[in-house]
Amino acid sequence: MTSNQHEAISAEDVKDYLRNHPSFFEKNATLLTEITLPNPHGSGVISLTERQQIAQRDKIRVIEAMMAQMIVHAEENDATSAKVHKLSVKLLNQQSFSALQTLIAETLKLDFAVTEPLIRIWVKPSNSAIIQDAVFTHVSDAFNEWVMSLTQPYCGAKPEVMGDLVDSKLQSFVIIPLGKIAADQRPFGVLILGSSDKDRFKAGMGTMYLEHIGELVATALLNHLFALNL
């Protein structure tokens, strides 16, 4: 024998050989039952064929679980779309500023599981009769600037810049900049959705529906605050 023949055969050598000789097990079919492997789901050993069958069943279970999760997400999205549509219809039918605010708060609580919604507006309305409303309560300049810097809804724990604007029982938040006024590209206010559940709103969660809600609320508010062609 040559020195090369005495060298140990590595696992890679075996794998390469089997890849390059796909007919090997056809010519040596009995090996499929003779080779035994540890049972991945229990004690003892099983044949190579049985191990392959188990692997296939495991793959099928994973695929089935993924499909089930996709169906759940699709159903959740359909339900959320229906709720957003219902909100848009209700917003169109409010005749007063106070009725609009009541509707927004009640709908967000009942349909979207928000513990406490809050609106703050920092521009002066053309309707002076509503200037004393709580939504025009002053917010800090730092929070104002922070909201204006957002390019999409913020989701997560309470940002330090929000200070004592919200109840201390609230643990997670969505903060949505509200709309634009004419050529001014800066938001005219903010919609805050607070939850007592620290895991209700998390960083990285999808914001598409939140953006839609923000647009609907902003448009409805503007219709009552300003005489604009939206």
N, CA, C and O of each residue as an XYZ file, in Angstrom:
920
protein
N       0.826     -1.200      0.000
C       0.000      0.000      0.000
C       0.859      1.248      0.000
O       1.939      1.260      0.591
N       0.398      2.278     -0.645
C       1.099      3.559     -0.641
C       0.749      4.310      0.628
O      -0.188      3.956      1.342
N       1.536      5.376      0.899
C       1.273      6.175      2.100
C      -0.097      6.827      2.039
O      -0.745      7.016      3.069
N      -0.549      7.179      0.813
C      -1.859      7.817      0.658
C      -2.981      6.880      1.083
O      -4.002      7.321      1.611
N      -2.780      5.551      0.842
C      -3.822      4.594      1.179
C      -3.953      4.417      2.686
O      -4.989      3.970      3.178
N      -2.884      4.774      3.425
C      -2.918      4.637      4.877
C      -3.535      5.861      5.551
O      -3.827      5.820      6.746
N      -3.738      6.946      4.807
C      -4.317      8.150      5.395
C      -5.773      7.903      5.758
O      -6.499      7.225      5.031
N      -6.193      8.461      6.892
C      -7.580      8.297      7.343
C      -8.534      8.991      6.381
O      -8.246     10.063      5.847
N      -9.669      8.354      6.179
C     -10.710      8.953      5.335
C     -11.560      9.877      6.201
O     -12.089      9.458      7.230
N     -11.689     11.117      5.788
C     -12.457     12.088      6.573
C     -13.942     12.001      6.253
O     -14.350     11.383      5.270
N     -14.738     12.633      7.104
C     -16.187     12.685      6.869
C     -16.486     13.400      5.560
O     -17.427     13.045      4.850
N     -15.679     14.411      5.246
C     -15.888     15.146      3.998
C     -15.634     14.252      2.791
O     -16.319     14.356      1.774
N     -14.633     13.365      2.915
C     -14.345     12.427      1.823
C     -15.550     11.529      1.557
O     -15.912     11.272      0.409
N     -16.161     11.057      2.646
C     -17.335     10.183      2.501
C     -18.481     10.944      1.848
O     -19.130     10.433      0.935
N     -18.731     12.174      2.317
C     -19.830     12.969      1.751
C     -19.593     13.270      0.278
O     -20.509     13.195     -0.541
N     -18.340     13.613     -0.048
C     -18.022     13.902     -1.453
C     -18.229     12.668     -2.320
O     -18.747     12.757     -3.433
N     -17.819     11.513     -1.795
C     -17.969     10.274     -2.570
C     -19.449      9.986     -2.840
O     -19.820      9.649     -3.965
N     -20.289     10.118     -1.814
C     -21.719      9.826     -1.984
C     -22.385     10.825     -2.927
O     -23.268     10.467     -3.707
N     -21.943     12.102     -2.843
C     -22.495     13.107     -3.763
C     -22.119     12.785     -5.205
O     -22.926     12.943     -6.121
N     -20.901     12.338     -5.388
C     -20.404     12.070     -6.740
C     -20.816     10.702     -7.279
O     -20.615     10.407     -8.457
N     -21.391      9.876     -6.417
C     -21.830      8.540     -6.844
C     -23.269      8.312     -6.359
O     -23.498      7.508     -5.456
N     -24.225      9.010     -6.953
C     -25.625      8.924     -6.498
C     -26.226      7.525     -6.608
O     -27.239      7.235     -5.971
N     -25.618      6.669     -7.399
C     -26.162      5.308     -7.552
C     -25.633      4.346     -6.487
O     -25.958      3.158     -6.503
N     -24.818      4.862     -5.562
C     -24.202      3.982     -4.565
C     -25.240      3.182     -3.781
O     -25.102      1.968     -3.633
N     -26.284      3.856     -3.275
C     -27.270      3.158     -2.451
C     -28.200      2.274     -3.282
O     -28.832      1.360     -2.753
N     -28.279      2.552     -4.588
C     -29.044      1.644     -5.445
C     -28.323      0.299     -5.560
O     -28.944     -0.763     -5.588
N     -27.010      0.380     -5.624
C     -26.211     -0.845     -5.747
C     -25.991     -1.523     -4.392
O     -25.651     -2.704     -4.323
N     -26.189     -0.758     -3.324
C     -25.975     -1.299     -1.976
C     -27.201     -1.003     -1.105
O     -27.079     -0.430     -0.022
N     -28.352     -1.390     -1.577
C     -29.624     -1.049     -0.929
C     -29.715     -1.567      0.499
O     -30.357     -0.939      1.341
N     -29.089     -2.693      0.784
C     -29.203     -3.265      2.133
C     -28.573     -2.375      3.202
O     -28.924     -2.463      4.378
N     -27.644     -1.520      2.785
C     -27.009     -0.619      3.750
C     -28.018      0.319      4.406
O     -27.849      0.715      5.559
N     -29.078      0.675      3.659
C     -30.082      1.601      4.184
C     -30.743      1.055      5.439
O     -31.152      1.819      6.313
N     -30.847     -0.249      5.527
C     -31.450     -0.859      6.718
C     -30.403     -1.304      7.727
O     -30.701     -1.469      8.910
N     -29.168     -1.497      7.252
C     -28.113     -1.959      8.153
C     -27.510     -0.821      8.971
O     -27.129     -1.007     10.126
N     -27.428      0.368      8.353
C     -26.860      1.516      9.064
C     -27.883      2.021     10.083
O     -29.037      2.274      9.736
N     -27.462      2.166     11.333
C     -28.366      2.666     12.375
C     -27.862      4.006     12.909
O     -26.661      4.269     12.965
N     -28.831      4.846     13.300
C     -28.538      6.182     13.813
C     -29.329      6.411     15.092
O     -30.343      5.748     15.309
N     -28.888      7.338     15.949
C     -29.662      7.646     17.155
C     -31.043      8.190     16.767
O     -31.171      8.955     15.811
N     -32.060      7.791     17.515
C     -33.415      8.302     17.282
C     -33.499      9.739     17.789
O     -33.288      9.970     18.980
N     -33.800     10.719     16.923
C     -33.821     12.123     17.359
C     -34.966     12.435     18.313
O     -34.938     13.464     18.988
N     -35.979     11.564     18.383
C     -37.147     11.821     19.227
C     -37.284     10.809     20.363
O     -38.375     10.638     20.908
N     -36.220     10.157     20.716
C     -36.305      9.185     21.800
C     -35.029      8.392     21.926
O     -34.012      8.728     21.318
N     -35.083      7.327     22.726
C     -33.897      6.495     22.932
C     -33.813      5.419     21.860
O     -34.748      5.221     21.084
N     -32.693      4.735     21.830
C     -32.518      3.658     20.869
C     -31.984      4.145     19.543
O     -31.608      5.306     19.386
N     -31.961      3.225     18.589
C     -31.443      3.552     17.264
C     -32.475      3.192     16.207
O     -33.370      2.379     16.440
N     -32.334      3.810     15.045
C     -33.232      3.550     13.921
C     -32.396      3.455     12.658
O     -31.235      3.862     12.639
N     -32.988      2.919     11.609
C     -32.268      2.794     10.344
C     -32.182      4.149      9.653
O     -32.902      5.088      9.993
N     -31.290      4.227      8.682
C     -31.117      5.450      7.907
C     -32.419      5.831      7.208
O     -32.775      7.008      7.145
N     -33.127      4.828      6.683
C     -34.398      5.098      6.004
C     -35.413      5.704      6.964
O     -36.105      6.663      6.623
N     -35.499      5.136      8.174
C     -36.437      5.667      9.173
C     -36.050      7.085      9.585
O     -36.910      7.936      9.813
N     -34.742      7.324      9.677
C     -34.269      8.669     10.038
C     -34.685      9.676      8.971
O     -35.087     10.793      9.295
N     -34.591      9.287      7.703
C     -35.006     10.173      6.614
C     -36.502     10.458      6.683
O     -36.938     11.583      6.439
N     -37.286      9.434      7.016
C     -38.729      9.621      7.131
C     -39.072     10.586      8.268
O     -39.952     11.435      8.126
N     -38.374     10.449      9.388
C     -38.592     11.359     10.516
C     -38.234     12.790     10.129
O     -38.954     13.733     10.456
N     -37.096     12.940      9.417
C     -36.669     14.274      8.983
C     -37.715     14.913      8.077
O     -37.997     16.105      8.193
N     -38.289     14.119      7.175
C     -39.318     14.635      6.275
C     -40.561     15.046      7.048
O     -41.151     16.092      6.776
N     -40.962     14.217      8.020
C     -42.136     14.557      8.824
C     -41.901     15.836      9.622
O     -42.802     16.663      9.763
N     -40.677     15.995     10.146
C     -40.353     17.211     10.892
C     -40.433     18.442      9.994
O     -40.939     19.486     10.406
N     -39.933     18.316      8.767
C     -40.002     19.430      7.821
C     -41.449     19.788      7.511
O     -41.806     20.964      7.430
N     -42.281     18.759      7.337
C     -43.697     18.995      7.040
C     -44.369     19.716      8.205
O     -45.176     20.622      7.993
N     -44.039     19.317      9.440
C     -44.618     19.981     10.616
C     -44.222     21.452     10.670
O     -45.041     22.313     10.991
N     -42.959     21.734     10.354
C     -42.496     23.126     10.345
C     -43.253     23.933      9.301
O     -43.686     25.052      9.576
N     -43.417     23.376      8.108
C     -44.141     24.061      7.033
C     -45.599     24.283      7.427
O     -46.157     25.353      7.183
N     -46.216     23.265      8.041
C     -47.605     23.400      8.476
C     -47.746     24.504      9.521
O     -48.710     25.268      9.495
N     -46.788     24.587     10.437
C     -46.824     25.630     11.465
C     -46.683     27.012     10.842
O     -47.364     27.956     11.241
N     -45.786     27.121      9.851
C     -45.599     28.400      9.159
C     -46.869     28.810      8.418
O     -47.258     29.978      8.448
N     -47.512     27.856      7.758
C     -48.745     28.143      7.037
C     -49.852     28.576      7.999
O     -50.606     29.507      7.714
N     -49.938     27.894      9.136
C     -50.952     28.253     10.128
C     -50.730     29.670     10.640
O     -51.682     30.426     10.834
N     -49.452     30.027     10.859
C     -49.134     31.372     11.334
C     -49.475     32.411     10.280
O     -49.962     33.492     10.613
N     -49.228     32.101      9.018
C     -49.561     33.022      7.932
C     -51.064     33.250      7.856
O     -51.516     34.369      7.617
N     -51.837     32.186      8.061
C     -53.297     32.312      8.039
C     -53.770     33.192      9.191
O     -54.653     34.032      9.020
N     -53.171     32.992     10.374
C     -53.532     33.811     11.533
C     -53.242     35.280     11.257
O     -54.072     36.144     11.543
N     -52.052     35.569     10.695
C     -51.689     36.955     10.392
C     -52.641     37.551      9.359
O     -53.039     38.710      9.475
N     -53.004     36.766      8.359
C     -53.930     37.257      7.332
C     -55.283     37.592      7.940
O     -55.885     38.613      7.606
N     -55.761     36.730      8.835
C     -57.040     36.982      9.492
C     -56.960     38.217     10.386
O     -57.901     39.009     10.442
N     -55.835     38.379     11.084
C     -55.652     39.554     11.935
C     -55.613     40.824     11.090
O     -56.194     41.842     11.465
N     -54.926     40.762      9.945
C     -54.862     41.923      9.062
C     -56.237     42.285      8.519
O     -56.579     43.463      8.426
N     -57.030     41.270      8.159
C     -58.384     41.526      7.673
C     -59.223     42.204      8.750
O     -59.971     43.140      8.470
N     -59.091     41.721      9.986
C     -59.855     42.297     11.092
C     -59.429     43.736     11.356
O     -60.270     44.599     11.607
N     -58.121     43.994     11.299
C     -57.624     45.356     11.520
C     -58.079     46.290     10.407
O     -58.459     47.431     10.669
N     -58.042     45.811      9.162
C     -58.507     46.623      8.033
C     -59.967     47.015      8.215
O     -60.352     48.151      7.941
N     -60.775     46.065      8.680
C     -62.196     46.344      8.894
C     -62.381     47.398      9.985
O     -63.245     48.267      9.868
N     -61.581     47.324     11.034
C     -61.678     48.299     12.124
C     -61.251     49.689     11.667
O     -61.876     50.685     12.031
N     -60.186     49.757     10.869
C     -59.727     51.051     10.355
C     -60.780     51.658      9.434
O     -61.027     52.863      9.476
N     -61.397     50.823      8.606
C     -62.459     51.316      7.718
C     -63.636     51.845      8.531
O     -64.185     52.902      8.220
N     -64.018     51.113      9.565
C     -65.136     51.551     10.415
C     -64.809     52.884     11.081
O     -65.675     53.751     11.197
N     -63.566     53.047     11.516
C     -63.140     54.312     12.119
C     -63.262     55.453     11.124
O     -63.741     56.532     11.473
N     -62.834     55.227      9.890
C     -62.882     56.289      8.875
C     -64.315     56.740      8.610
O     -64.575     57.932      8.440
N     -65.241     55.787      8.575
C     -66.651     56.132      8.342
C     -67.190     56.955      9.504
O     -67.890     57.946      9.295
N     -66.868     56.551     10.721
C     -67.349     57.274     11.900
C     -66.782     58.692     11.959
O     -67.486     59.634     12.323
N     -65.511     58.837     11.602
C     -64.878     60.157     11.649
C     -65.577     61.149     10.729
O     -65.685     62.332     11.049
N     -66.046     60.667      9.595
C     -66.708     61.539      8.620
C     -68.037     62.071      9.123
O     -68.514     63.100      8.645
N     -68.638     61.382     10.079
C     -69.990     61.723     10.512
C     -70.050     62.567     11.780
O     -71.136     62.803     12.310
N     -68.911     63.021     12.271
C     -68.917     63.823     13.498
C     -69.112     65.305     13.170
O     -68.417     65.872     12.327
N     -70.072     65.908     13.858
C     -70.455     67.282     13.535
C     -69.773     68.330     14.409
O     -69.804     69.517     14.084
N     -69.167     67.915     15.495
C     -68.518     68.888     16.377
C     -67.146     68.392     16.793
O     -66.840     67.203     16.713
N     -66.325     69.338     17.242
C     -64.964     69.013     17.653
C     -64.967     68.107     18.883
O     -64.182     67.162     18.959
N     -65.842     68.392     19.839
C     -65.900     67.576     21.055
C     -66.386     66.163     20.747
O     -65.880     65.192     21.309
N     -67.377     66.049     19.846
C     -67.882     64.728     19.463
C     -66.796     63.929     18.748
O     -66.688     62.715     18.921
N     -66.001     64.620     17.950
C     -64.910     63.963     17.233
C     -63.890     63.392     18.215
O     -63.455     62.249     18.069
N     -63.512     64.179     19.207
C     -62.539     63.705     20.195
C     -63.065     62.502     20.976
O     -62.338     61.541     21.227
N     -64.348     62.577     21.357
C     -64.957     61.464     22.092
C     -64.940     60.191     21.260
O     -64.622     59.112     21.760
N     -65.284     60.329     19.989
C     -65.297     59.172     19.093
C     -63.906     58.565     18.966
O     -63.747     57.348     19.061
N     -62.902     59.403     18.754
C     -61.529     58.913     18.592
C     -61.097     58.132     19.829
O     -60.564     57.028     19.716
N     -61.328     58.706     21.009
C     -60.914     58.058     22.252
C     -61.636     56.730     22.460
O     -61.006     55.722     22.779
N     -62.959     56.729     22.280
C     -63.738     55.509     22.523
C     -63.394     54.405     21.525
O     -63.287     53.236     21.898
N     -63.222     54.777     20.262
C     -62.921     53.768     19.240
C     -61.541     53.159     19.446
O     -61.369     51.948     19.309
N     -60.565     53.986     19.773
C     -59.216     53.463     19.994
C     -59.170     52.532     21.201
O     -58.434     51.545     21.208
N     -59.958     52.851     22.213
C     -59.998     51.987     23.399
C     -60.703     50.662     23.114
O     -60.197     49.595     23.462
N     -61.876     50.737     22.477
C     -62.702     49.548     22.280
C     -62.207     48.653     21.145
O     -62.152     47.432     21.291
N     -61.850     49.259     20.020
C     -61.505     48.469     18.832
C     -60.019     48.161     18.701
O     -59.641     47.193     18.041
N     -59.172     48.981     19.328
C     -57.731     48.795     19.139
C     -56.981     48.533     20.453
O     -55.752     48.580     20.498
N     -57.745     48.257     21.523
C     -57.155     47.864     22.816
C     -56.125     48.865     23.331
O     -55.080     48.479     23.854
N     -56.429     50.153     23.179
C     -55.562     51.210     23.703
C     -56.058     51.584     25.099
O     -57.243     51.864     25.279
N     -55.170     51.589     26.076
C     -55.569     51.932     27.440
C     -55.945     53.396     27.549
O     -56.973     53.746     28.129
N     -55.100     54.248     26.985
C     -55.357     55.689     27.076
C     -54.819     56.418     25.844
O     -53.605     56.523     25.668
N     -55.713     56.920     24.992
C     -55.273     57.737     23.855
C     -55.190     59.208     24.277
O     -55.920     59.657     25.160
N     -54.304     59.931     23.642
C     -54.117     61.342     23.980
C     -53.777     62.119     22.719
O     -52.949     61.690     21.915
N     -54.423     63.262     22.555
C     -54.135     64.145     21.414
C     -53.595     65.462     21.949
O     -54.121     66.016     22.914
N     -52.548     65.955     21.317
C     -52.043     67.288     21.616
C     -51.831     68.025     20.295
O     -51.262     67.487     19.345
N     -52.305     69.265     20.263
C     -52.195     70.099     19.059
C     -51.490     71.390     19.443
O     -51.867     72.030     20.424
N     -50.476     71.779     18.687
C     -49.705     72.965     19.048
C     -49.797     74.100     18.028
O     -48.916     74.957     17.969
N     -50.845     74.106     17.241
C     -51.100     75.253     16.371
C     -52.426     75.874     16.781
O     -53.300     75.191     17.317
N     -52.572     77.153     16.533
C     -53.788     77.869     16.922
C     -54.887     77.621     15.901
O     -54.675     77.848     14.710
N     -56.061     77.158     16.336
C     -57.152     76.890     15.397
C     -57.824     78.178     14.947
O     -57.789     79.188     15.650
N     -58.432     78.133     13.777
C     -59.186     79.299     13.316
C     -60.479     79.450     14.104
O     -61.041     80.543     14.172
N     -60.951     78.365     14.696
C     -62.160     78.377     15.522
C     -61.762     78.706     16.959
O     -61.326     77.826     17.701
N     -61.910     79.973     17.352
C     -61.469     80.412     18.678
C     -62.299     79.814     19.805
O     -61.882     79.847     20.963
N     -63.467     79.267     19.482
C     -64.352     78.716     20.510
C     -63.766     77.469     21.158
O     -64.176     77.089     22.255
N     -62.816     76.834     20.492
C     -62.276     75.579     21.033
C     -60.852     75.729     21.562
O     -60.214     74.740     21.921
N     -60.356     76.958     21.609
C     -58.962     77.168     21.977
C     -58.661     76.725     23.407
O     -57.510     76.430     23.730
N     -59.680     76.676     24.268
C     -59.474     76.275     25.659
C     -59.512     74.760     25.853
O     -59.323     74.269     26.966
N     -59.751     74.033     24.788
C     -59.832     72.576     24.897
C     -58.499     71.993     25.354
O     -57.434     72.539     25.070
N     -58.583     70.863     26.073
C     -57.381     70.233     26.642
C     -56.365     69.810     25.587
O     -55.175     69.708     25.886
N     -56.817     69.561     24.353
C     -55.861     69.117     23.319
C     -54.840     70.200     22.997
O     -53.788     69.915     22.425
N     -55.151     71.454     23.368
C     -54.223     72.556     23.092
C     -53.308     72.844     24.279
O     -52.589     73.843     24.286
N     -53.337     71.955     25.297
C     -52.443     72.100     26.438
C     -50.992     72.086     25.960
O     -50.603     71.266     25.128
N     -50.212     72.997     26.497
C     -48.824     73.150     26.046
C     -48.008     71.884     26.309
O     -48.138     71.255     27.359
N     -47.175     71.526     25.348
C     -46.192     70.456     25.535
C     -44.811     71.093     25.507
O     -44.641     72.192     24.979
N     -43.843     70.418     26.065
C     -42.493     70.985     26.113
C     -41.926     71.161     24.708
O     -42.270     70.421     23.785
N     -41.063     72.141     24.566
C     -40.422     72.372     23.266
C     -39.614     71.149     22.834
O     -39.545     70.823     21.649
N     -39.004     70.481     23.812
C     -38.187     69.304     23.495
C     -39.054     68.192     22.909
O     -38.671     67.552     21.929
N     -40.227     67.962     23.512
C     -41.114     66.921     23.000
C     -41.666     67.316     21.642
O     -41.776     66.485     20.741
N     -42.012     68.584     21.501
C     -42.509     69.097     20.217
C     -41.500     68.827     19.103
O     -41.853     68.308     18.045
N     -40.260     69.181     19.350
C     -39.221     68.990     18.339
C     -38.968     67.508     18.071
O     -38.712     67.111     16.934
N     -39.043     66.696     19.121
C     -38.832     65.254     18.952
C     -39.907     64.655     18.058
O     -39.603     63.865     17.164
N     -41.157     65.024     18.292
C     -42.263     64.527     17.459
C     -42.069     64.967     16.016
O     -42.284     64.186     15.089
N     -41.666     66.207     15.826
C     -41.484     66.726     14.478
C     -40.339     66.034     13.743
O     -40.277     66.061     12.514
N     -39.448     65.422     14.490
C     -38.318     64.728     13.852
C     -38.682     63.309     13.411
O     -37.927     62.677     12.673
N     -39.834     62.808     13.860
C     -40.225     61.437     13.518
C     -40.601     61.329     12.046
O     -41.286     62.197     11.505
N     -40.151     60.266     11.410
C     -40.524     60.012     10.018
C     -41.570     58.911      9.910
O     -42.102     58.661      8.828
N     -41.869     58.249     11.030
C     -42.910     57.234     11.096
C     -43.328     57.105     12.557
O     -42.632     57.616     13.435
N     -44.443     56.437     12.841
C     -44.870     56.291     14.233
C     -43.792     55.640     15.100
O     -43.122     54.694     14.687
N     -43.645     56.172     16.307
C     -42.724     55.587     17.283
C     -43.472     54.510     18.055
O     -44.615     54.721     18.460
N     -42.842     53.358     18.263
C     -43.435     52.268     19.039
C     -42.422     51.795     20.076
O     -41.260     51.548     19.753
N     -42.871     51.672     21.324
C     -41.965     51.161     22.341
C     -42.218     51.760     23.708
O     -43.304     52.264     23.994
N     -41.192     51.695     24.550
C     -41.289     52.217     25.910
C     -41.395     53.742     25.883
O     -41.145     54.380     24.860
N     -41.764     54.301     27.008
C     -41.935     55.752     27.102
C     -40.615     56.466     26.836
O     -39.626     56.212     27.523
N     -40.589     57.360     25.843
C     -39.361     58.126     25.604
C     -39.181     59.164     26.711
O     -40.150     59.787     27.144
N     -37.979     59.342     27.154
C     -37.701     60.257     28.263
C     -38.184     61.667     27.968
O     -38.607     62.382     28.876
N     -38.126     62.071     26.711
C     -38.488     63.431     26.334
C     -39.973     63.715     26.554
O     -40.376     64.878     26.564
N     -40.797     62.675     26.730
C     -42.236     62.873     26.925
C     -42.554     63.374     28.332
O     -43.644     63.896     28.566
N     -41.626     63.226     29.266
C     -41.817     63.752     30.606
C     -43.036     63.177     31.294
O     -43.282     61.972     31.238
N     -43.819     64.063     31.959
C     -45.008     63.624     32.696
C     -46.292     63.893     31.918
O     -47.350     64.100     32.513
N     -46.201     63.890     30.605
C     -47.360     64.167     29.757
C     -48.431     63.094     29.890
O     -49.615     63.381     29.710
N     -48.036     61.862     30.202
C     -48.986     60.748     30.278
C     -48.988     60.128     31.669
O     -48.086     60.363     32.473
N     -50.016     59.335     31.933
C     -50.164     58.650     33.216
C     -49.020     57.657     33.425
O     -48.596     56.973     32.494
N     -48.536     57.592     34.646
C     -47.397     56.720     34.954
C     -47.733     55.235     34.839
O     -46.827     54.405     34.757
N     -49.029     54.884     34.830
C     -49.406     53.466     34.718
C     -49.167     52.924     33.311
O     -49.116     51.710     33.112
N     -49.022     53.812     32.347
C     -48.832     53.389     30.960
C     -47.388     52.930     30.747
O     -46.443     53.595     31.171
N     -47.236     51.782     30.080
C     -45.919     51.157     29.968
C     -45.357     51.103     28.547
O     -44.142     51.015     28.365
N     -46.218     51.155     27.553
C     -45.734     51.137     26.165
C     -46.585     52.082     25.332
O     -47.737     52.364     25.661
N     -45.987     52.567     24.235
C     -46.628     53.664     23.509
C     -46.470     53.558     21.998
O     -45.522     52.971     21.477
N     -47.453     54.159     21.320
C     -47.313     54.521     19.913
C     -47.457     56.033     19.870
O     -48.398     56.586     20.438
N     -46.541     56.695     19.206
C     -46.584     58.151     19.092
C     -46.597     58.496     17.609
O     -45.638     58.231     16.884
N     -47.712     59.099     17.168
C     -47.931     59.339     15.741
C     -47.979     60.839     15.458
O     -48.874     61.520     15.959
N     -47.048     61.371     14.674
C     -47.141     62.779     14.266
C     -48.417     62.991     13.456
O     -48.774     62.160     12.621
N     -49.096     64.100     13.704
C     -50.356     64.360     13.015
C     -50.207     65.395     11.917
O     -49.977     66.575     12.183
N     -50.340     64.947     10.702
C     -50.583     65.768      9.529
C     -49.637     66.908      9.219
O     -48.627     67.127      9.889
N     -50.008     67.612      8.184
C     -49.255     68.768      7.709
C     -50.244     69.873      7.357
O     -51.366     69.599      6.932
N     -49.830     71.096      7.532
C     -50.693     72.222      7.204
C     -50.160     72.907      5.954
O     -49.094     73.523      5.973
N     -50.916     72.790      4.867
C     -50.570     73.449      3.594
C     -49.114     73.166      3.235
O     -48.682     72.014      3.194
N     -48.350     74.262      2.972
C     -46.969     74.085      2.523
C     -46.022     73.748      3.676
O     -44.892     73.316      3.451
N     -46.487     73.947      4.901
C     -45.658     73.628      6.056
C     -45.570     72.112      6.200
O     -46.592     71.437      6.325
N     -44.362     71.584      6.182
C     -44.172     70.142      6.233
C     -44.058     69.612      7.655
O     -43.746     68.438      7.855
N     -44.307     70.459      8.638
C     -44.176     70.041     10.033
C     -45.529     69.615     10.594
O     -46.543     70.242     10.286
N     -45.568     68.555     11.415
C     -46.829     68.100     12.004
C     -47.477     69.201     12.844
O     -46.788     70.032     13.435
N     -48.800     69.194     12.888
C     -49.506     70.197     13.689
C     -49.847     69.671     15.084
O     -50.354     70.414     15.924
N     -49.567     68.387     15.328
C     -49.871     67.805     16.628
C     -49.416     66.365     16.705
O     -48.641     65.892     15.874
N     -49.914     65.674     17.724
C     -49.488     64.298     17.947
C     -50.645     63.475     18.510
O     -51.453     63.968     19.297
N     -50.706     62.224     18.095
C     -51.639     61.250     18.660
C     -50.807     60.229     19.429
O     -49.929     59.577     18.865
N     -51.094     60.100     20.718
C     -50.366     59.165     21.573
C     -51.300     58.030     21.975
O     -52.388     58.269     22.500
N     -50.875     56.805     21.728
C     -51.626     55.627     22.145
C     -50.838     54.958     23.266
O     -49.740     54.448     23.044
N     -51.400     54.964     24.464
C     -50.703     54.381     25.601
C     -51.338     53.082     26.053
O     -52.560     52.935     26.010
N     -50.515     52.139     26.487
C     -51.010     50.853     26.981
C     -50.381     50.539     28.331
O     -49.210     50.834     28.571
N     -51.181     49.935     29.211
C     -50.658     49.505     30.507
C     -49.847     48.218     30.388
O     -49.186     47.805     31.341
N     -49.899     47.587     29.221
C     -49.133     46.371     28.940
C     -47.796     46.763     28.315
O     -47.758     47.362     27.240
N     -46.712     46.426     28.990
C     -45.394     46.843     28.496
C     -45.030     46.194     27.166
O     -44.151     46.684     26.457
N     -45.705     45.087     26.821
C     -45.407     44.388     25.569
C     -46.407     44.690     24.458
O     -46.307     44.128     23.368
N     -47.369     45.571     24.724
C     -48.407     45.858     23.719
C     -47.812     46.529     22.489
O     -48.106     46.134     21.360
N     -46.986     47.531     22.700
C     -46.350     48.246     21.593
C     -44.837     48.100     21.721
O     -44.245     48.483     22.730
N     -44.223     47.538     20.676
C     -42.788     47.266     20.724
C     -42.064     47.889     19.539
O     -42.634     48.070     18.463
N     -40.802     48.210     19.761
C     -39.956     48.692     18.669
C     -39.873     47.621     17.595
O     -39.722     46.437     17.896
N     -39.973     48.040     16.348
C     -39.870     47.099     15.243
C     -41.195     46.543     14.767
O     -41.236     45.853     13.748
N     -42.278     46.820     15.471
C     -43.572     46.316     15.026
C     -44.031     47.077     13.784
O     -43.592     48.201     13.540
N     -44.911     46.463     13.006
C     -45.400     47.101     11.789
C     -46.177     48.375     12.083
O     -46.903     48.450     13.074
N     -46.026     49.370     11.229
C     -46.671     50.662     11.478
C     -47.641     51.082     10.371
O     -48.161     52.197     10.402
N     -47.891     50.206      9.395
C     -48.741     50.605      8.272
C     -50.123     51.053      8.733
O     -50.590     52.125      8.349
N     -50.783     50.228      9.561
C     -52.124     50.585     10.025
C     -52.078     51.787     10.963
O     -53.001     52.601     10.973
N     -51.021     51.901     11.741
C     -50.867     53.054     12.627
C     -50.759     54.340     11.814
O     -51.323     55.367     12.192
N     -50.039     54.284     10.706
C     -49.926     55.446      9.833
C     -51.285     55.807      9.238
O     -51.633     56.983      9.138
N     -52.056     54.782      8.840
C     -53.396     55.031      8.296
C     -54.285     55.697      9.343
O     -55.009     56.644      9.037
N     -54.227     55.201     10.574
C     -55.025     55.791     11.649
C     -54.617     57.240     11.870
O     -55.470     58.113     12.030
N     -53.312     57.496     11.879
C     -52.830     58.862     12.049
C     -53.322     59.793     10.954
O     -53.717     60.926     11.230
N     -53.302     59.321      9.716
C     -53.777     60.138      8.591
C     -55.268     60.436      8.709
O     -55.703     61.560      8.459
N     -56.050     59.425      9.091
C     -57.496     59.613      9.238
C     -57.815     60.601     10.353
O     -58.634     61.503     10.177
N     -57.168     60.429     11.493
C     -57.405     61.321     12.632
C     -56.966     62.743     12.299
O     -57.669     63.702     12.615
N     -55.811     62.878     11.666
C     -55.309     64.208     11.302
C     -56.269     64.923     10.356
O     -56.564     66.102     10.547
N     -56.753     64.225      9.350
C     -57.670     64.821      8.381
C     -58.969     65.244      9.047
O     -59.488     66.326      8.775
N     -59.494     64.389      9.924
C     -60.738     64.720     10.624
C     -60.550     65.938     11.520
O     -61.419     66.808     11.573
N     -59.433     66.006     12.220
C     -59.165     67.155     13.083
C     -59.037     68.438     12.274
O     -59.587     69.474     12.648
N     -58.312     68.363     11.167
C     -58.129     69.551     10.334
C     -59.454     70.079      9.802
O     -59.633     71.290      9.667
N     -60.371     69.187      9.503
C     -61.683     69.613      9.009
C     -62.417     70.469     10.029
O     -63.230     71.319      9.667
N     -62.129     70.244     11.305
C     -62.787     71.015     12.361
C     -61.949     72.206     12.818
O     -62.485     73.167     13.369
N     -60.647     72.146     12.594
C     -59.763     73.203     13.079
C     -59.536     74.318     12.078
O     -59.461     75.492     12.441
N     -59.428     73.937     10.808
C     -59.019     74.902      9.797
C     -59.840     74.759      8.527
O     -60.329     73.674      8.214
N     -59.984     75.822      7.822
C     -60.695     75.801      6.533
C     -59.680     75.517      5.445
O     -59.219     76.427      4.756
N     -59.328     74.222      5.293
C     -58.330     73.831      4.300
C     -58.957     72.890      3.293
O     -59.875     72.140      3.623
N     -58.463     72.927      2.061
C     -58.866     71.942      1.057
C     -57.941     70.750      1.189
O     -56.805     70.788      0.716
N     -58.416     69.697      1.824
C     -57.556     68.540      2.105
C     -57.623     67.540      0.991
O     -56.965     66.501      1.053
